[in-house]
Amino acid sequence: MLEKLESIYQRFLQVETQLSDPAVLSDVKKFNQLNREYGDLKDIVEVYHEYKAVVTGMDEAKDILSNESDPELKEMAKMELDELSDKRPEMEERIKWLLIPKDPNDNKNVIVEIRSGTGGDEASLFAGDLYRMYERYCQNKGWKTEVVEVMEGTVGGYNKVVFEVKGNGVYGTLKFESGVHRVQRVPETESQGRVHTSAATVAVLPEADEVDVDLNMGDVRRDTFRASGAGGQHVNKTESAIRLTHIPTGIVVECQDGRSQHQNYDKALTVLRTRLYEKKLEEHNKKIAAERKSLVSTGDRSAKIRTYNFPQSRVTDHRINLTLYNLSEVLGGNIQEVIDQLQLAENTEKLKAGGLDT
């Protein structure tokens, strides 16, 4: 472990030197990349210095016990050795978790898409429930949310809602929410009290920077149209809504929530880059999932991941067999326990894959 930590420390010193290089300072992409790496390495290096001091202290105490004749000095060395021996396993466990490879996307902002699935009007209402759940969760985390696109359901809720989330470590937290969410409850329109099953799909996409996607604007067709639905006096009076079509892939993005054509164009371009980046990321995730047989994050948004059962007030995450009986709290935005367990499961998989669990 010391050899691995020493190599990380040497890389840390190398990155530190590069960050002061004028050539790097003038290259925004390179500087940001190295700065992120520096921040990740710094946490490990700090623990490395503590751990090295513990190991050195144990060696010195053992040397005193072997070579000194003074009883008082030997007693002090024994006490020091016992104390450091107790501390070392805890530090090694902490280091193992710090050595887990980080997803380079974890600190990115995200675009979240929620679409109603099977179940008609009830699925649209459930999509609305999920949107409010995430909105409240993000508020509690101090993250900023902004709606990009909305298609309202006929009786409430949404057929589709797309929103942006900005904050610290957003993708690393919300990425596990991608997939099919299923609800079991008695719809308001059900006269005989029968439980119906409906579904909505959630896709959490890391927001792509300009440097992540080589987007040729010559491949993008831009159309304007009049906004529809809620939005104030500007609705239906000006062609402020934007539709972008990426001709090579056929990806279409619409944005009408902004107050101006310029705002909607910027948002739509961000979403278009993100969806193009998603195609690259999906292949990457599937490859990783195949290598370590991941049950947590496969990149497959068609997989059923969670059930919300109203009659039993039950929430079950099928990937990790986690069941909670606090449905109202979960839908109220209290999903941290579920996310914590999913993160733990993924990190455990990474430990095994990297041979760090021994």
Contacts in CASP RR format, 6 or more apart in sequence:
PFRMAT RR
TARGET T0000
AUTHOR 0000-0000-0000
METHOD contacts of the structure
MODEL  1
MLEKLESIYQRFLQVETQLSDPAVLSDVKKFNQLNREYGDLKDIVEVYHE
YKAVVTGMDEAKDILSNESDPELKEMAKMELDELSDKRPEMEERIKWLLI
PKDPNDNKNVIVEIRSGTGGDEASLFAGDLYRMYERYCQNKGWKTEVVEV
MEGTVGGYNKVVFEVKGNGVYGTLKFESGVHRVQRVPETESQGRVHTSAA
TVAVLPEADEVDVDLNMGDVRRDTFRASGAGGQHVNKTESAIRLTHIPTG
IVVECQDGRSQHQNYDKALTVLRTRLYEKKLEEHNKKIAAERKSLVSTGD
RSAKIRTYNFPQSRVTDHRINLTLYNLSEVLGGNIQEVIDQLQLAENTEK
LKAGGLDT
1 51 0 8 1.000
1 92 0 8 1.000
1 95 0 8 1.000
2 51 0 8 1.000
2 52 0 8 1.000
2 55 0 8 1.000
4 99 0 8 1.000
5 44 0 8 1.000
5 48 0 8 1.000
5 51 0 8 1.000
5 52 0 8 1.000
5 95 0 8 1.000
6 48 0 8 1.000
8 41 0 8 1.000
8 44 0 8 1.000
8 45 0 8 1.000
8 48 0 8 1.000
9 45 0 8 1.000
9 48 0 8 1.000
11 41 0 8 1.000
12 38 0 8 1.000
12 41 0 8 1.000
12 42 0 8 1.000
12 44 0 8 1.000
12 45 0 8 1.000
15 34 0 8 1.000
15 37 0 8 1.000
15 38 0 8 1.000
15 41 0 8 1.000
16 38 0 8 1.000
18 24 0 8 1.000
18 34 0 8 1.000
19 25 0 8 1.000
19 31 0 8 1.000
19 34 0 8 1.000
19 35 0 8 1.000
19 38 0 8 1.000
24 30 0 8 1.000
24 31 0 8 1.000
24 34 0 8 1.000
25 31 0 8 1.000
29 211 0 8 1.000
36 104 0 8 1.000
36 107 0 8 1.000
40 102 0 8 1.000
43 98 0 8 1.000
44 95 0 8 1.000
44 98 0 8 1.000
44 99 0 8 1.000
47 91 0 8 1.000
47 94 0 8 1.000
47 95 0 8 1.000
47 98 0 8 1.000
48 95 0 8 1.000
50 91 0 8 1.000
51 88 0 8 1.000
51 91 0 8 1.000
51 92 0 8 1.000
51 95 0 8 1.000
54 84 0 8 1.000
54 87 0 8 1.000
54 88 0 8 1.000
54 91 0 8 1.000
55 88 0 8 1.000
57 80 0 8 1.000
57 84 0 8 1.000
58 81 0 8 1.000
58 84 0 8 1.000
58 85 0 8 1.000
58 88 0 8 1.000
60 77 0 8 1.000
61 77 0 8 1.000
61 78 0 8 1.000
61 80 0 8 1.000
61 81 0 8 1.000
61 84 0 8 1.000
62 77 0 8 1.000
62 81 0 8 1.000
64 73 0 8 1.000
64 74 0 8 1.000
64 77 0 8 1.000
65 74 0 8 1.000
65 77 0 8 1.000
65 78 0 8 1.000
65 81 0 8 1.000
68 74 0 8 1.000
68 77 0 8 1.000
96 351 0 8 1.000
96 356 0 8 1.000
96 357 0 8 1.000
97 347 0 8 1.000
97 351 0 8 1.000
99 356 0 8 1.000
100 347 0 8 1.000
100 350 0 8 1.000
100 351 0 8 1.000
100 356 0 8 1.000
101 350 0 8 1.000
103 171 0 8 1.000
103 172 0 8 1.000
103 175 0 8 1.000
105 171 0 8 1.000
105 172 0 8 1.000
105 175 0 8 1.000
105 206 0 8 1.000
105 281 0 8 1.000
106 169 0 8 1.000
106 171 0 8 1.000
106 172 0 8 1.000
106 175 0 8 1.000
107 168 0 8 1.000
107 169 0 8 1.000
107 170 0 8 1.000
107 171 0 8 1.000
107 172 0 8 1.000
108 169 0 8 1.000
108 170 0 8 1.000
108 171 0 8 1.000
108 206 0 8 1.000
108 207 0 8 1.000
109 164 0 8 1.000
109 165 0 8 1.000
109 166 0 8 1.000
109 167 0 8 1.000
109 170 0 8 1.000
109 171 0 8 1.000
109 206 0 8 1.000
109 207 0 8 1.000
110 164 0 8 1.000
110 165 0 8 1.000
110 170 0 8 1.000
110 171 0 8 1.000
110 174 0 8 1.000
110 175 0 8 1.000
110 204 0 8 1.000
110 205 0 8 1.000
110 206 0 8 1.000
110 207 0 8 1.000
111 148 0 8 1.000
111 162 0 8 1.000
111 163 0 8 1.000
111 164 0 8 1.000
111 165 0 8 1.000
111 204 0 8 1.000
111 205 0 8 1.000
111 207 0 8 1.000
111 270 0 8 1.000
111 271 0 8 1.000
111 274 0 8 1.000
112 134 0 8 1.000
112 162 0 8 1.000
112 163 0 8 1.000
112 164 0 8 1.000
112 165 0 8 1.000
112 174 0 8 1.000
112 177 0 8 1.000
112 202 0 8 1.000
112 203 0 8 1.000
112 204 0 8 1.000
112 205 0 8 1.000
113 160 0 8 1.000
113 161 0 8 1.000
113 162 0 8 1.000
113 201 0 8 1.000
113 202 0 8 1.000
113 203 0 8 1.000
113 205 0 8 1.000
114 127 0 8 1.000
114 128 0 8 1.000
114 130 0 8 1.000
114 131 0 8 1.000
114 134 0 8 1.000
114 158 0 8 1.000
114 160 0 8 1.000
114 161 0 8 1.000
114 162 0 8 1.000
114 200 0 8 1.000
114 201 0 8 1.000
114 202 0 8 1.000
115 127 0 8 1.000
115 159 0 8 1.000
115 160 0 8 1.000
115 200 0 8 1.000
115 201 0 8 1.000
116 123 0 8 1.000
116 124 0 8 1.000
116 126 0 8 1.000
116 127 0 8 1.000
116 153 0 8 1.000
116 158 0 8 1.000
116 159 0 8 1.000
116 160 0 8 1.000
116 198 0 8 1.000
116 200 0 8 1.000
117 123 0 8 1.000
117 127 0 8 1.000
117 198 0 8 1.000
117 199 0 8 1.000
117 200 0 8 1.000
117 201 0 8 1.000
118 197 0 8 1.000
118 198 0 8 1.000
118 199 0 8 1.000
119 196 0 8 1.000
119 197 0 8 1.000
119 198 0 8 1.000
119 199 0 8 1.000
120 198 0 8 1.000
121 153 0 8 1.000
121 154 0 8 1.000
121 155 0 8 1.000
121 156 0 8 1.000
121 187 0 8 1.000
121 189 0 8 1.000
122 183 0 8 1.000
122 185 0 8 1.000
122 187 0 8 1.000
122 189 0 8 1.000
122 196 0 8 1.000
122 198 0 8 1.000
123 198 0 8 1.000
123 199 0 8 1.000
123 200 0 8 1.000
124 152 0 8 1.000
124 153 0 8 1.000
124 154 0 8 1.000
124 155 0 8 1.000
124 156 0 8 1.000
124 157 0 8 1.000
124 158 0 8 1.000
124 159 0 8 1.000
125 155 0 8 1.000
125 156 0 8 1.000
125 157 0 8 1.000
125 187 0 8 1.000
126 181 0 8 1.000
126 183 0 8 1.000
126 198 0 8 1.000
126 199 0 8 1.000
126 200 0 8 1.000
126 308 0 8 1.000
127 157 0 8 1.000
127 158 0 8 1.000
127 159 0 8 1.000
127 160 0 8 1.000
127 161 0 8 1.000
127 200 0 8 1.000
128 156 0 8 1.000
128 157 0 8 1.000
128 158 0 8 1.000
128 161 0 8 1.000
129 183 0 8 1.000
129 331 0 8 1.000
130 181 0 8 1.000
130 200 0 8 1.000
130 202 0 8 1.000
131 157 0 8 1.000
131 158 0 8 1.000
131 161 0 8 1.000
131 163 0 8 1.000
132 331 0 8 1.000
132 332 0 8 1.000
133 330 0 8 1.000
133 331 0 8 1.000
133 332 0 8 1.000
133 333 0 8 1.000
133 335 0 8 1.000
134 145 0 8 1.000
134 165 0 8 1.000
134 174 0 8 1.000
134 177 0 8 1.000
134 333 0 8 1.000
135 145 0 8 1.000
135 163 0 8 1.000
136 332 0 8 1.000
136 333 0 8 1.000
137 333 0 8 1.000
137 334 0 8 1.000
137 335 0 8 1.000
137 336 0 8 1.000
138 144 0 8 1.000
138 145 0 8 1.000
138 165 0 8 1.000
139 145 0 8 1.000
140 333 0 8 1.000
141 167 0 8 1.000
141 173 0 8 1.000
142 167 0 8 1.000
143 165 0 8 1.000
143 166 0 8 1.000
143 167 0 8 1.000
143 168 0 8 1.000
143 170 0 8 1.000
144 165 0 8 1.000
144 166 0 8 1.000
144 167 0 8 1.000
145 163 0 8 1.000
145 164 0 8 1.000
145 165 0 8 1.000
145 166 0 8 1.000
146 163 0 8 1.000
146 164 0 8 1.000
146 166 0 8 1.000
146 257 0 8 1.000
147 161 0 8 1.000
147 162 0 8 1.000
147 163 0 8 1.000
147 164 0 8 1.000
147 257 0 8 1.000
148 162 0 8 1.000
148 163 0 8 1.000
148 164 0 8 1.000
148 255 0 8 1.000
148 257 0 8 1.000
148 267 0 8 1.000
148 268 0 8 1.000
148 271 0 8 1.000
149 160 0 8 1.000
149 161 0 8 1.000
149 162 0 8 1.000
149 253 0 8 1.000
149 254 0 8 1.000
149 255 0 8 1.000
149 256 0 8 1.000
149 257 0 8 1.000
149 271 0 8 1.000
150 158 0 8 1.000
150 160 0 8 1.000
150 161 0 8 1.000
150 162 0 8 1.000
150 229 0 8 1.000
150 230 0 8 1.000
150 257 0 8 1.000
151 158 0 8 1.000
151 159 0 8 1.000
151 160 0 8 1.000
151 161 0 8 1.000
152 158 0 8 1.000
152 159 0 8 1.000
152 229 0 8 1.000
152 230 0 8 1.000
153 159 0 8 1.000
162 271 0 8 1.000
164 207 0 8 1.000
164 267 0 8 1.000
164 270 0 8 1.000
165 174 0 8 1.000
171 204 0 8 1.000
171 206 0 8 1.000
171 207 0 8 1.000
172 343 0 8 1.000
173 339 0 8 1.000
173 343 0 8 1.000
174 204 0 8 1.000
174 339 0 8 1.000
175 204 0 8 1.000
175 206 0 8 1.000
175 297 0 8 1.000
176 296 0 8 1.000
176 297 0 8 1.000
176 305 0 8 1.000
176 339 0 8 1.000
176 342 0 8 1.000
176 343 0 8 1.000
176 346 0 8 1.000
177 202 0 8 1.000
177 204 0 8 1.000
177 305 0 8 1.000
178 202 0 8 1.000
178 203 0 8 1.000
178 204 0 8 1.000
178 297 0 8 1.000
178 299 0 8 1.000
178 301 0 8 1.000
178 305 0 8 1.000
179 201 0 8 1.000
179 202 0 8 1.000
179 203 0 8 1.000
179 300 0 8 1.000
179 301 0 8 1.000
179 302 0 8 1.000
179 303 0 8 1.000
179 304 0 8 1.000
179 305 0 8 1.000
180 199 0 8 1.000
180 200 0 8 1.000
180 201 0 8 1.000
180 301 0 8 1.000
180 302 0 8 1.000
180 303 0 8 1.000
180 304 0 8 1.000
180 305 0 8 1.000
181 199 0 8 1.000
181 200 0 8 1.000
181 201 0 8 1.000
181 202 0 8 1.000
181 305 0 8 1.000
181 306 0 8 1.000
181 307 0 8 1.000
181 308 0 8 1.000
182 197 0 8 1.000
182 198 0 8 1.000
182 199 0 8 1.000
182 304 0 8 1.000
182 306 0 8 1.000
182 307 0 8 1.000
182 308 0 8 1.000
183 197 0 8 1.000
183 198 0 8 1.000
183 199 0 8 1.000
183 200 0 8 1.000
183 307 0 8 1.000
183 308 0 8 1.000
183 309 0 8 1.000
183 310 0 8 1.000
184 195 0 8 1.000
184 196 0 8 1.000
184 197 0 8 1.000
184 307 0 8 1.000
184 308 0 8 1.000
184 309 0 8 1.000
184 310 0 8 1.000
184 311 0 8 1.000
185 195 0 8 1.000
185 196 0 8 1.000
185 308 0 8 1.000
185 309 0 8 1.000
185 310 0 8 1.000
185 311 0 8 1.000
186 193 0 8 1.000
186 194 0 8 1.000
186 195 0 8 1.000
186 196 0 8 1.000
186 310 0 8 1.000
186 311 0 8 1.000
187 196 0 8 1.000
190 196 0 8 1.000
195 310 0 8 1.000
195 311 0 8 1.000
199 304 0 8 1.000
201 301 0 8 1.000
201 302 0 8 1.000
202 301 0 8 1.000
203 278 0 8 1.000
203 301 0 8 1.000
205 274 0 8 1.000
205 275 0 8 1.000
205 277 0 8 1.000
205 278 0 8 1.000
205 281 0 8 1.000
206 274 0 8 1.000
206 277 0 8 1.000
206 281 0 8 1.000
207 270 0 8 1.000
207 273 0 8 1.000
207 274 0 8 1.000
208 270 0 8 1.000
208 273 0 8 1.000
208 274 0 8 1.000
208 276 0 8 1.000
208 277 0 8 1.000
209 273 0 8 1.000
210 273 0 8 1.000
212 273 0 8 1.000
212 277 0 8 1.000
213 273 0 8 1.000
213 276 0 8 1.000
213 277 0 8 1.000
213 280 0 8 1.000
215 272 0 8 1.000
215 273 0 8 1.000
215 276 0 8 1.000
219 246 0 8 1.000
219 247 0 8 1.000
219 248 0 8 1.000
220 244 0 8 1.000
220 245 0 8 1.000
220 246 0 8 1.000
220 247 0 8 1.000
220 272 0 8 1.000
221 244 0 8 1.000
221 245 0 8 1.000
221 247 0 8 1.000
222 242 0 8 1.000
222 243 0 8 1.000
222 244 0 8 1.000
222 265 0 8 1.000
223 242 0 8 1.000
223 243 0 8 1.000
223 244 0 8 1.000
223 245 0 8 1.000
224 239 0 8 1.000
224 240 0 8 1.000
224 241 0 8 1.000
224 242 0 8 1.000
224 243 0 8 1.000
224 261 0 8 1.000
225 239 0 8 1.000
225 241 0 8 1.000
225 243 0 8 1.000
225 256 0 8 1.000
226 235 0 8 1.000
226 236 0 8 1.000
226 237 0 8 1.000
226 238 0 8 1.000
226 239 0 8 1.000
226 240 0 8 1.000
226 241 0 8 1.000
227 234 0 8 1.000
227 235 0 8 1.000
227 236 0 8 1.000
227 240 0 8 1.000
227 241 0 8 1.000
227 256 0 8 1.000
228 235 0 8 1.000
228 236 0 8 1.000
228 241 0 8 1.000
228 256 0 8 1.000
229 235 0 8 1.000
231 257 0 8 1.000
234 240 0 8 1.000
234 259 0 8 1.000
238 261 0 8 1.000
239 261 0 8 1.000
240 256 0 8 1.000
240 258 0 8 1.000
240 259 0 8 1.000
240 260 0 8 1.000
240 261 0 8 1.000
240 264 0 8 1.000
241 254 0 8 1.000
241 255 0 8 1.000
241 256 0 8 1.000
241 261 0 8 1.000
241 264 0 8 1.000
242 254 0 8 1.000
242 255 0 8 1.000
242 256 0 8 1.000
242 261 0 8 1.000
242 264 0 8 1.000
242 265 0 8 1.000
242 267 0 8 1.000
242 268 0 8 1.000
243 252 0 8 1.000
243 253 0 8 1.000
243 254 0 8 1.000
243 268 0 8 1.000
244 252 0 8 1.000
244 253 0 8 1.000
244 254 0 8 1.000
244 265 0 8 1.000
244 268 0 8 1.000
244 269 0 8 1.000
244 272 0 8 1.000
245 251 0 8 1.000
245 252 0 8 1.000
245 253 0 8 1.000
246 252 0 8 1.000
246 253 0 8 1.000
246 272 0 8 1.000
246 276 0 8 1.000
249 276 0 8 1.000
249 279 0 8 1.000
251 272 0 8 1.000
251 275 0 8 1.000
251 276 0 8 1.000
253 268 0 8 1.000
253 271 0 8 1.000
253 272 0 8 1.000
253 275 0 8 1.000
254 268 0 8 1.000
255 264 0 8 1.000
255 265 0 8 1.000
255 267 0 8 1.000
255 268 0 8 1.000
255 271 0 8 1.000
256 264 0 8 1.000
257 264 0 8 1.000
257 267 0 8 1.000
258 264 0 8 1.000
258 267 0 8 1.000
281 299 0 8 1.000
282 299 0 8 1.000
285 297 0 8 1.000
285 298 0 8 1.000
285 299 0 8 1.000
286 298 0 8 1.000
286 299 0 8 1.000
286 300 0 8 1.000
288 294 0 8 1.000
289 297 0 8 1.000
289 298 0 8 1.000
289 299 0 8 1.000
291 353 0 8 1.000
292 349 0 8 1.000
292 350 0 8 1.000
292 352 0 8 1.000
292 353 0 8 1.000
294 346 0 8 1.000
294 349 0 8 1.000
295 319 0 8 1.000
295 320 0 8 1.000
295 345 0 8 1.000
296 319 0 8 1.000
296 320 0 8 1.000
296 342 0 8 1.000
296 345 0 8 1.000
296 346 0 8 1.000
296 349 0 8 1.000
297 346 0 8 1.000
304 318 0 8 1.000
305 317 0 8 1.000
305 318 0 8 1.000
305 319 0 8 1.000
306 315 0 8 1.000
306 316 0 8 1.000
306 317 0 8 1.000
306 318 0 8 1.000
306 338 0 8 1.000
307 314 0 8 1.000
307 315 0 8 1.000
307 316 0 8 1.000
307 318 0 8 1.000
308 314 0 8 1.000
308 315 0 8 1.000
308 327 0 8 1.000
308 330 0 8 1.000
308 331 0 8 1.000
309 315 0 8 1.000
309 316 0 8 1.000
309 327 0 8 1.000
310 327 0 8 1.000
312 325 0 8 1.000
313 325 0 8 1.000
313 326 0 8 1.000
313 327 0 8 1.000
313 328 0 8 1.000
314 323 0 8 1.000
314 324 0 8 1.000
314 325 0 8 1.000
314 327 0 8 1.000
315 323 0 8 1.000
315 324 0 8 1.000
315 325 0 8 1.000
315 326 0 8 1.000
315 327 0 8 1.000
315 330 0 8 1.000
315 338 0 8 1.000
316 322 0 8 1.000
316 323 0 8 1.000
316 324 0 8 1.000
317 323 0 8 1.000
317 338 0 8 1.000
317 341 0 8 1.000
317 342 0 8 1.000
319 342 0 8 1.000
319 345 0 8 1.000
320 341 0 8 1.000
320 342 0 8 1.000
320 345 0 8 1.000
322 338 0 8 1.000
322 341 0 8 1.000
324 330 0 8 1.000
324 337 0 8 1.000
324 338 0 8 1.000
326 334 0 8 1.000
330 338 0 8 1.000
348 357 0 8 1.000
350 356 0 8 1.000
351 357 0 8 1.000
END
